Structures are given as structure tokens and as C-alpha cells.
Amino acid sequence: MKRIIDKKSPITGGVLELCTVPAIVSYRGESIPYERSYYHCVDTGMEFADDKLEAANLKRIYDTYRHRHGIPTAEDLKRMRERYGIPSTAMSIILGLGENQFGLYEEGTVPTLSVGRLLALAMNPANMMDMLRSSRNSFSDKQYAK
């Protein structure tokens, strides 16, 4: 799919098209199909992408991988943590991760499959309560009560 956009070519100042094509990329040893977006300079025929477009392409790849394996998205994790009312560092401790690791997953880092499954389990409040009880000794009485 091609469509002319309002943005001008940084190469010639001429017409720029936004193109989207089916593509396949290897990610963590798997073939991941996704819709690849790029700019096409009509004057030179050159194809390129800026940081924003590359970030969108990567997000599509990561989201496909997450969906395939039942791993919650960064947005899902943030909503979950906010629903539970727990800071990201406390979530890391409850889940047995490094202190800042949960925050990285909220920002878009894709976890390993095993951690992804743990995160999916934590989406269920009953499982989360079990994990919280298991990590009881990691918190002061006041922190745990909260």
C-alpha cells in the first residue's frame, strides 16, 4: 500500500510516499510476519525510515511475538500494575525479578518466554495474591499491608 503524505522528502524536497508491505523478520529464532512501513522518495526511488517509523515497525514485530506466546504487552503490564496499585520496583520484587526489570517490561522490553509466562500469570489477581504472599519477607509490615 502506498499513499502520498504531507511530509517532504529530506533528499530532494519532493513528494514522499508512505508505503506498507508484508514482511517477515527473524526474531529470537522465529519467523515473524508483520506489516513493514517505510518512506519512498518519488524523485530518487530511495526507501528509508525515520526513528518513529522504525519504532512502530519494531512494536509490530514485538507485539506479534508477544501474541504468539501469550506474553502481555507493555500497555497490559502498566494497566495491571496500576490496577494493583503497586510501584514497579515492588512488582519486580513480588515477581522475583531484578529491582528495575518490571519497569523495563512496562517500557517495551520483551521478556524471555519464561518471564513472559510469569507476567501472564500475574495478570490474574488470585495468582498475584499468591505471589505477594510468597514474597512477604521481602517487605516491611507497613509496605506489605499497603
N, C-alpha and C positions, 0 to 999 in steps of 0.2 A: 504494500500500500504506500502511495506517495501523496503528499499534499504540500502545496506551497504555503510557506509560513511567513509571518511578518518580519522575521529576523533576516538580516542581510548576510551574505557570505563574507566571512572575515578575510577571504583570499582575494576576491575581486570586487566586493561590494554589491554583487548582483543577486540574482534570485537564488534562494535556498529552499530545498525541499526537505521535509521530514519524512523519512522512509521507515517502514516497519516490515520486517521479513521473518519468516520462521527460521530458526537456527537451532543447532544442537551444540552443547559445550560439555566437556568432561569436567565433572566436579566431584571430588572425593571418590574417584574411581567409577563414577556412574555417568551415563549419557543423560543429560538434562535438556529436554526441549524447552524453548522459550521464544518469545517474540523479541527480536533484536531491533532496536531503534538506532538510527544514525541520521546525520545530515548529509545531503548530497548537493554539492555546488553545481548548478546547472551549467555555468560557463566552463568549468575545468573538468567536470566529471569526478572530482575527488569526493571521497567519503570520509567523514570524520565524526567524532562525538565530543561534546564538552563534558566536564565533570558531572554536571547534573544528569545528563543523558546516560552516562556510564553508570552512575549510581542507581538509576532506575532500571537499567539492564541487569545489574548485579542483584538488585532486590527481586526481580522476577525469577532469576536463577535460584536464589536462596529460598524464596517462597515456594517454588516448585519442589525443591528438595525437602523442605520442612513438611509440606503437604504429603508428599510421598511416604514420609516416615512418621507422620503424626506428631511432629515437633511443633510446639506453639510458636507463633510469630512474636516478634519483638513487641508489637502492639498488644497481643494477647497477654504477654507476661507483665507488661506495665499495668494493664487493667486489673489483672489478677492481684498484683501486689497492692495496688490502690484499694481494691475491694477488701483485702485483708487488713489494710491499714498498717502495713509493716514496711519499715525502711529497707532499701535494697541490701544494705550490709547485713541486716538481721535475716533477710531471706537467704542470703549466702550461707550464713551460719546454720540456719534451720535445715537447709538442703545439704549441708556438708561440703560446700564449695569454698574456694578461696574467697577472702573477705570482699573483694570487689567484683567477683566473677558474675554474680547475678546482674549487676548494673551493666556489665558489658553485653550480656544477652539482651537486656532491655534496649540497648543501643544498636542492636543488629548483629552482633557476633553470632555465628551459627554454632551451636554446641555439638559435641560428639553425639552419636546415636544414644549411647547410654545415658548421658546427661539430658538429652532431649526427652527420653522416656521418663526420667525422674521429674523433669519440669511438667510433662503432661500429667503425671500422677498428682503433682502439687496443685493442679487446676481444680481438683476435686476437694471441696472443703473437709470431708471426712479424712482423706489421706493427709491433707495439710495438718490437721489436728494431731494425727498420729506422729507426723514428723516433728511437730512442735513439741509434743510430749517427749519424744526421743532426744531432743536437744535441750531439755530442761536445764541441765547442769551448765550449759553454755551462757546462761543469762542470770542476772541478779533477780531477786524475788520481785522487785518493782518492774523490771523490764519484762519478765515472764508474765506477770499479771496483766500488763498492758496488752 
